[in-house]
Amino acid sequence: MPASNADAWKAVPGITAETGDPAKLTKVLTPSVTFRAEEASATRAPWVNSNGWRFLREPSGNFYYEAPGGAASLAAAEAFAYEVHAAIHTDDKGVAELGKMLSFLHRVGGEDLPALVNIGFIDDGSKDSGEFMNLLVRRNLLFRVVKQADPKIDLNVQIGSPEYPRSEAGNPSLLAEKVRSNLTDKKRLLRIYGSEVVVGRLLGNDRTARLFLINYGASRGAVQGLRVRVSGVYPNSAIAQYDVPGADLQDVSRDASGTEFTIPELKTFAIIHLSH
């Protein structure tokens, strides 16, 4: 809103008001899903409009969303999950949705935890690298941006290397599949079954883990029966879901290397807490 209104908001209990110029912020996509027909096929494949890769590339950046209606709550959830500073511009309907989401996030905030990843991405700042990172995020291949190969990480990835030649950069989907194959599913920290529109971010330490799950297709409906596998054995598990009060995890199972569970209905955003 206009900066001239800031003083009025500063007088409201529980509200912190800052002034800023949106033109100086980095504009990001409205979180959503686009369904596009595949060439020579009747299949409609969803394209997730996620900003995760932008946030991983520039974690200290300042971002700006245009997010009308229900997209405002999705934008807040995304910015919260990636721990970035973002301004959200919305409409009258979106203000109500945003208020509900902010109230939820305030209640569920927990201790600061580092991101859990097993892929290091050497980012050269190019458009090709950005598109590659976008595919990794959408396929829930958890990575962090590194300046050089990290020997402590399971897999290091760089466009222009022999394994990921720049000649193949025009097909980031192919490169993402190479990453998955080279990492192997056995080593993946997070696997999501039954949906192409849910993106997860995993944080944790040696005692606890916190998983954020965002349904980018929320405007089209909830994801039913979402099955999730997290690497590591966690005897204790719980879920807090934005728009499903009293939600609970079902069919929780554990083996020597991982913990699996089902979320009966994922509408917009959920936080799963796992601990020893």
C-alpha positions in Angstrom: 0.0 0.0 0.0 1.2 3.6 -0.3 3.9 4.6 2.1 1.7 7.3 3.4 -0.4 4.6 5.1 2.5 3.1 7.0 2.0 5.2 10.2 -1.6 4.0 10.6 -0.5 0.4 10.4 2.3 1.0 12.9 -0.4 1.8 15.5 -2.0 -1.6 15.2 -0.9 -4.1 17.9 1.0 -7.1 16.5 1.8 -5.4 13.2 5.2 -4.4 12.0 5.1 -2.0 9.1 8.0 -1.2 6.8 8.2 1.1 3.7 9.9 0.0 0.5 9.9 0.4 -3.2 8.6 -2.7 -5.0 10.6 -1.6 -8.1 13.8 -2.4 -6.1 12.7 -5.9 -5.2 13.2 -9.0 -7.3 9.8 -9.9 -8.8 9.1 -13.7 -8.7 6.4 -15.9 -10.1 2.9 -16.3 -8.7 3.0 -19.8 -7.2 0.7 -22.0 -9.3 0.5 -24.9 -11.7 0.1 -24.6 -15.5 -1.2 -27.6 -17.4 0.2 -27.8 -20.9 -0.6 -30.4 -23.6 2.4 -32.5 -24.6 3.3 -32.4 -28.3 1.8 -35.4 -30.2 0.0 -36.6 -27.0 -3.2 -36.1 -25.3 -1.5 -36.1 -21.9 -1.6 -32.9 -19.9 1.6 -32.5 -17.9 1.6 -30.0 -15.1 4.3 -27.3 -14.9 5.0 -26.1 -11.4 5.6 -22.4 -11.1 7.9 -22.5 -8.1 10.5 -19.9 -7.0 12.5 -22.3 -4.9 15.6 -22.2 -7.2 15.6 -18.4 -7.2 15.6 -18.4 -3.4 18.4 -21.0 -3.2 20.4 -19.0 -5.7 19.9 -15.7 -3.7 18.9 -16.6 -0.1 19.6 -13.1 1.1 17.6 -11.4 -1.6 14.4 -9.3 -1.3 11.5 -10.6 -3.4 8.2 -9.4 -4.6 5.0 -11.4 -5.4 1.9 -10.4 -7.3 -0.4 -12.9 -5.7 -4.2 -12.4 -5.9 -6.7 -14.5 -4.0 -5.6 -17.8 -2.7 -2.2 -17.4 -4.3 -1.3 -15.0 -1.5 -1.4 -17.8 1.1 0.7 -20.0 -1.2 3.2 -17.2 -1.7 3.6 -16.8 2.1 4.0 -20.5 2.6 6.7 -20.7 -0.1 8.7 -17.7 1.3 8.4 -19.2 4.8 9.6 -22.6 3.7 12.7 -21.1 2.0 13.3 -18.6 4.7 13.5 -15.5 2.5 12.3 -11.9 2.8 9.4 -11.3 0.5 6.7 -8.6 0.0 3.3 -9.9 -1.2 0.9 -7.7 -3.1 -2.6 -9.1 -3.2 -6.3 -8.1 -3.6 -9.2 -8.0 -1.1 -9.8 -11.7 -1.2 -6.1 -12.4 -0.9 -5.8 -10.2 2.3 -8.0 -12.6 4.2 -6.2 -15.7 2.9 -2.8 -14.1 3.7 -3.9 -13.2 7.2 -5.0 -16.8 7.9 -1.7 -18.2 6.6 0.4 -15.7 8.6 -1.5 -16.7 11.7 -0.8 -20.3 11.0 2.9 -19.7 10.4 3.2 -17.7 13.6 1.8 -20.7 15.6 4.0 -23.4 14.0 7.3 -21.7 13.8 10.1 -23.8 15.4 13.8 -23.8 16.0 16.1 -22.8 13.2 17.4 -25.8 11.4 19.9 -26.2 8.5 18.7 -27.5 5.1 19.2 -31.2 4.5 20.7 -31.8 1.1 22.9 -34.4 -0.6 23.5 -32.6 -3.9 25.9 -29.7 -4.4 25.1 -27.5 -7.4 27.9 -25.3 -8.7 26.0 -22.3 -10.0 27.7 -20.2 -12.7 24.8 -17.7 -12.7 23.7 -18.5 -16.2 20.1 -19.0 -17.4 20.9 -22.6 -18.2 21.9 -23.2 -14.6 18.8 -21.5 -13.4 16.6 -23.8 -15.5 18.5 -26.8 -14.3 18.0 -25.9 -10.7 14.3 -25.3 -11.3 14.0 -28.9 -12.5 15.9 -30.2 -9.5 13.5 -28.3 -7.1 10.4 -29.5 -8.9 11.6 -33.1 -8.8 12.5 -32.9 -5.1 16.2 -33.5 -5.6 17.5 -31.6 -2.6 20.5 -29.4 -3.2 22.4 -26.4 -2.1 24.4 -23.9 -4.2 28.2 -24.3 -3.7 31.1 -22.4 -5.1 33.1 -25.6 -5.7 32.7 -29.3 -5.4 32.1 -30.4 -1.8 33.6 -33.8 -1.0 31.2 -34.2 1.9 28.2 -34.2 -0.4 27.0 -37.3 -2.1 26.9 -35.7 -5.6 28.2 -32.5 -7.1 26.7 -31.1 -10.3 27.9 -28.5 -12.7 26.8 -27.6 -16.2 29.8 -27.8 -18.5 31.3 -30.8 -16.7 31.8 -34.1 -18.7 28.8 -35.6 -17.0 26.5 -32.6 -17.6 27.8 -31.1 -20.8 26.7 -27.6 -21.9 25.6 -29.1 -25.2 22.7 -30.8 -23.3 21.7 -27.7 -21.4 18.8 -27.1 -23.7 17.2 -30.2 -22.2 17.2 -29.6 -18.4 14.8 -32.4 -18.0 17.3 -34.9 -19.3 20.0 -33.4 -17.0 17.7 -33.7 -14.0 17.1 -37.4 -14.8 20.9 -37.9 -15.0 21.2 -36.3 -11.5 18.6 -38.7 -10.1 20.3 -41.7 -11.7 23.7 -40.7 -10.5 22.6 -40.0 -7.0 20.3 -43.1 -7.0 16.9 -43.3 -5.4 18.4 -45.2 -2.4 20.4 -42.1 -1.4 17.6 -39.6 -1.9 16.6 -37.7 1.2 13.1 -37.1 0.2 10.7 -39.0 -2.1 7.1 -38.0 -2.9 4.7 -40.4 -4.5 1.4 -39.8 -6.2 1.7 -36.1 -7.2 3.7 -34.0 -9.7 2.6 -30.7 -8.1 3.9 -31.1 -4.6 7.3 -29.7 -3.7 9.1 -30.4 -0.4 11.9 -28.8 1.5 13.7 -30.7 4.3 15.5 -29.2 7.3 17.1 -30.9 10.2 19.9 -32.0 12.4 21.0 -35.2 14.2 17.9 -35.1 16.4 15.0 -33.8 14.4 13.7 -33.0 10.9 11.1 -30.6 9.6 9.5 -31.2 6.2 7.6 -28.5 4.4 5.2 -29.6 1.7 3.6 -27.1 -0.8 0.8 -28.1 -3.1 1.3 -25.7 -6.0 -2.0 -27.0 -7.5 -4.0 -25.9 -4.5 -6.3 -23.7 -6.7 -7.3 -26.8 -8.6 -7.9 -29.0 -5.6 -6.3 -31.1 -2.8 -3.9 -33.9 -3.4 -5.4 -37.1 -2.1 -3.4 -39.9 -0.5 0.1 -38.4 -0.7 2.8 -40.9 0.2 6.1 -39.5 1.4 9.4 -41.1 2.3 12.1 -39.3 4.3 15.6 -40.7 4.8 16.3 -41.6 8.4 14.4 -43.5 11.1 12.2 -41.2 13.2 10.1 -42.8 16.0 8.1 -39.7 16.5 6.1 -37.9 13.8 3.4 -35.2 13.7 1.8 -32.9 11.1 0.5 -29.3 11.2 -1.6 -28.5 8.2 -2.7 -25.0 7.3 -6.3 -25.7 6.0 -7.0 -29.2 7.5 -7.4 -28.8 11.3 -6.7 -31.9 13.3 -4.8 -33.6 10.4 -2.9 -36.7 11.2 -0.4 -38.9 9.4 -1.5 -42.4 8.4 0.2 -45.7 7.6 3.4 -44.6 9.2 6.1 -47.2 8.7 9.9 -47.4 9.3 12.7 -49.6 8.0 16.4 -49.5 8.5 16.9 -46.4 6.3 13.8 -44.4 6.2 10.4 -43.3 7.5 7.3 -43.3 5.3 3.8 -42.0 5.9 0.6 -40.9 4.0 -1.1 -37.6 4.2 -4.8 -38.3 3.4 -5.4 -34.8 2.0 -2.9 -32.1 1.2 -4.8 -28.9 0.3 -2.2 -26.1 0.4 0.7 -26.4 2.9 1.8 -28.8 5.6 4.7 -29.1 8.0 5.7 -32.5 9.2 7.8 -32.7 12.4 10.0 -35.8 12.8 12.2 -36.6 15.8 14.1 -39.3 17.6 
